[in-house]
């Protein structure tokens, strides 16, 4: 299921959302070397979030293999700044593109429902909540976590609360055929959330194997659902609703 368009126009330019996309892409190119092996490994190891490092459950000097001849070694002390830096790093081109696509699709409307500074704070708080739940579930893991998906999951949770009935056009595979269908946002987002929960429970006890941080997605989504009512501006949400249901003008 790949969403590609929603029937929810914005009332103003999504400056913060675009800025977040630019920062993530810039980090990928200039910090992570656009995926070159050494730069990618160094950025993920040095600026990614390692749960066992944050909780001190992993001994300093513990190593996690990151490729042929490459090992990420945990540092002494809690690396709190990595909670934030990890939110702007990615593991591959597809990881980056997928996250930025979802951020733009859902983020522009959530930014529109708040003031811009509020949206930025909301986004960062959801990312922190996402990271901390993943750390709580796997406190001794030495696998570095990177990606904006936890924060973006918070944006999706907010979308579920504010715009549950908006139609989201989605590519849906039916066997070998890809078809396009319009689904209510609540249906698509709840389906996505169930997948994250199933993936999270399936991975419990998997150890330090790497892979998708499903519990970060769950944590971010729940944070978005809970926090959005503290950050939204009801007048902006009502304006969205009025604009969306305004009848089209017919010219002669």
MARVOMI-108891 format. One line per 3 residues: number of its first residue (from 0); for each residue x, y, z of C-alpha. Coordinates in steps of 0.25 Angstrom, whole numbers, plus 5000, padded with zeros to 4 digits. Each point is the difference from the previous one (the first is absolute). Example, Ala and Ser with C-alpha at 12.3 -4.5 7.8 and 13.67 -1.06 7.14 Angstrom:
0 = 5049:4982:5031 ~ 5006:5014:4998 $
This chain:
0 = 5000:5000:5000 ~ 5007:5013:4995 ~ 4992:5013:5002 $
3 = 5003:5011:4990 ~ 4989:5011:5001 ~ 4990:5005:5010 $
6 = 4988:5008:4998 ~ 5004:5011:5010 ~ 5005:5013:4995 $
9 = 5009:5009:5008 ~ 4996:5014:5003 ~ 5015:5005:5000 $
12 = 5014:4996:4996 ~ 5005:4988:5009 ~ 5013:5007:5003 $
15 = 5005:4992:5012 ~ 4996:4987:4993 ~ 5008:5004:4988 $
18 = 5012:5004:5009 ~ 5000:4987:5007 ~ 5000:4993:4986 $
21 = 5012:5009:4996 ~ 5008:4997:5013 ~ 4998:4985:4999 $
24 = 5004:5000:4985 ~ 5012:5009:5004 ~ 5004:4991:5011 $
27 = 5000:4988:4991 ~ 5008:5007:4989 ~ 5010:5008:5009 $
30 = 5001:4992:5013 ~ 4998:4986:4994 ~ 5007:5001:4987 $
33 = 4987:4997:4993 ~ 5001:4985:5004 ~ 5015:4998:4998 $
36 = 5004:4988:5009 ~ 5010:5007:5009 ~ 4992:5013:5002 $
39 = 4987:4993:5002 ~ 5006:4990:5010 ~ 5007:5012:5008 $
42 = 4988:5008:5000 ~ 4991:4989:5005 ~ 5010:4996:5011 $
45 = 5004:5014:5005 ~ 4987:5007:4999 ~ 4989:4988:5000 $
48 = 4993:4997:5013 ~ 5005:4987:5007 ~ 4991:4996:5011 $
51 = 5010:4992:5008 ~ 5009:5013:5000 ~ 4989:5009:5004 $
54 = 4995:4990:5012 ~ 5015:4996:5003 ~ 4995:4986:4999 $
57 = 5011:4997:4989 ~ 5014:5001:5005 ~ 5009:5010:4993 $
60 = 5008:4994:4989 ~ 4989:4991:4996 ~ 5000:4998:4985 $
63 = 4990:4998:4989 ~ 5004:4996:4986 ~ 4996:5009:4989 $
66 = 5006:4994:4988 ~ 5013:4994:4995 ~ 5011:5005:5010 $
69 = 4991:5010:5007 ~ 4996:4999:5014 ~ 4992:5011:5008 $
72 = 5005:5001:5014 ~ 4992:5006:5011 ~ 5005:5012:5008 $
75 = 5001:5002:5015 ~ 4988:5008:5006 ~ 4986:5003:4995 $
78 = 5000:5007:4986 ~ 4988:5008:5002 ~ 5002:5009:4988 $
81 = 4999:4988:4991 ~ 4985:4999:5003 ~ 4998:5012:4991 $
84 = 5011:4998:4990 ~ 4995:4986:4997 ~ 4987:5006:4995 $
87 = 5007:5007:4988 ~ 5008:4988:4996 ~ 4996:4988:4991 $
90 = 5005:4987:4996 ~ 4998:5000:4985 ~ 4994:5008:4988 $
93 = 4987:4992:5001 ~ 5000:5002:5015 ~ 5001:5015:4998 $
96 = 4991:5001:4988 ~ 4989:4992:5007 ~ 5000:5009:5012 $
99 = 5001:5013:4993 ~ 4988:4996:4992 ~ 4991:4997:5012 $
102 = 5005:5012:5007 ~ 4996:5009:4988 ~ 4987:4993:4998 $
105 = 4995:5001:5014 ~ 5009:5011:5006 ~ 4995:5011:4992 $
108 = 4985:4999:5005 ~ 5005:4998:5015 ~ 5009:5012:4999 $
111 = 4988:5008:4994 ~ 4992:4996:5013 ~ 5010:5007:5009 $
114 = 5009:5012:5000 ~ 5014:4997:4994 ~ 5008:5000:5013 $
117 = 4990:4991:5006 ~ 5001:4990:4989 ~ 5015:4999:5001 $
120 = 4999:4998:5015 ~ 4989:4989:4998 ~ 5008:4993:4989 $
123 = 5013:5000:5009 ~ 4992:4995:5012 ~ 4994:4989:4992 $
126 = 5014:4996:4996 ~ 5005:4999:5014 ~ 4988:4992:5005 $
129 = 5002:4990:4988 ~ 5015:4999:5004 ~ 4997:4998:5015 $
132 = 4990:4989:4998 ~ 5009:4992:4991 ~ 5011:5002:5010 $
135 = 4990:4995:5011 ~ 4997:4988:4992 ~ 5015:4996:4997 $
138 = 5008:5007:5011 ~ 5012:4992:4998 ~ 5001:5000:4985 $
141 = 5013:5005:4993 ~ 4993:5002:4986 ~ 5001:5015:4996 $
144 = 4986:5006:4997 ~ 4998:5010:4989 ~ 4989:5006:4992 $
147 = 4989:5010:5001 ~ 4989:4990:5000 ~ 4997:5001:5015 $
150 = 4997:5015:4999 ~ 4992:4998:4987 ~ 4992:4989:5007 $
153 = 4996:5011:5009 ~ 4995:5009:4989 ~ 4992:4988:4995 $
156 = 4994:4998:5013 ~ 4996:5015:5001 ~ 4994:4998:4986 $
159 = 4991:4989:5005 ~ 4995:5008:5011 ~ 4997:5013:4992 $
162 = 4997:4995:4986 ~ 4995:4985:5001 ~ 4990:5001:4989 $
165 = 5009:5007:4989 ~ 5001:4991:4988 ~ 5015:4995:4998 $
168 = 5003:4995:4986 ~ 5008:4987:5001 ~ 5007:4990:4991 $
171 = 4995:4986:5004 ~ 5006:4988:4995 ~ 4990:4989:4996 $
174 = 5008:4988:4996 ~ 5010:5005:4989 ~ 4991:5012:4997 $
177 = 5002:5013:5007 ~ 4986:5008:5001 ~ 4997:5014:5005 $
180 = 4989:5001:5011 ~ 4995:5012:5008 ~ 5000:4996:5015 $
183 = 4995:5008:5012 ~ 5013:5004:5008 ~ 4995:4993:5012 $
186 = 5000:4986:4993 ~ 5014:5002:4994 ~ 5006:5005:5012 $
189 = 4994:4990:5010 ~ 5004:4989:4990 ~ 5014:5006:5000 $
192 = 5001:5000:5015 ~ 4995:4985:5001 ~ 5012:4997:4991 $
195 = 5010:5007:5009 ~ 4994:4993:5013 ~ 5001:4986:4993 $
198 = 5014:5003:4996 ~ 5004:5005:5013 ~ 4994:4988:5008 $
201 = 5007:4991:4990 ~ 5013:5006:5002 ~ 5000:4999:5015 $
204 = 5012:4991:5004 ~ 5006:5001:4987 ~ 5013:5006:5006 $
207 = 5010:5009:4993 ~ 4996:4996:4986 ~ 4997:5014:4995 $
210 = 4988:5003:4991 ~ 4987:5009:5001 ~ 4998:5007:5013 $
213 = 4985:4996:5001 ~ 4999:5005:5014 ~ 5005:5014:4997 $
216 = 4989:5001:4990 ~ 4990:4996:5010 ~ 5005:5010:5010 $
219 = 5000:5011:4990 ~ 4986:4997:4996 ~ 4995:4999:5014 $
222 = 5007:5013:5003 ~ 4994:5007:4988 ~ 4986:4995:5004 $
225 = 5001:5005:5015 ~ 5008:5013:4997 ~ 4993:5006:4988 $
228 = 4988:5006:5008 ~ 5010:5008:5008 ~ 5007:5006:4988 $
231 = 4988:5002:4990 ~ 4993:5013:4997 ~ 4985:4996:4999 $
234 = 4998:5012:4991 ~ 5010:4995:4990 ~ 4993:4986:5000 $
237 = 4986:5006:4998 ~ 5006:5008:4989 ~ 5005:4987:4994 $
240 = 4987:4994:5001 ~ 4992:5012:4994 ~ 5010:5000:4988 $
243 = 4999:4986:4998 ~ 4985:4999:4999 ~ 4998:5013:4993 $
246 = 4993:4998:4987 ~ 5007:5002:4987 ~ 4997:5012:4992 $
249 = 4995:4998:4986 ~ 5003:5011:4990 ~ 4992:5003:4987 $
